[in-house]
């Protein structure tokens, strides 16, 4: 499996990550999604602390993942199209992976 080093930027901070070629697009998209969520939180609330913004974004993403998982198990909920469900699951997996990688970089 071929690896590539990419730099992603979240909340104005750059993070170098070594990922497989297959993961590049998913991770770049997940980072962009996280950055959009942070910007939205920053504009909606008087929160400026990067750690607070990252924590609230992580909470929102975790809730979204739980919702997606619950919809997969809840047969009474309206079923999303298989294309949207697949997209959501891929995004959720990319976001979870990215959060784990960022945590290891920050703690590293």
Secondary structure, DSSP 8 states (H G I E B T S, - for coil): --EEEEEEEETTEEEEEEEEGGGHHHHHHHHHHHHHHHHHHHHHSS---HHHHHHHHHHHHHHHHHHHHHHHH-TTS----HHHHHHHHHHHHHHHHHHHHHHHHHH-
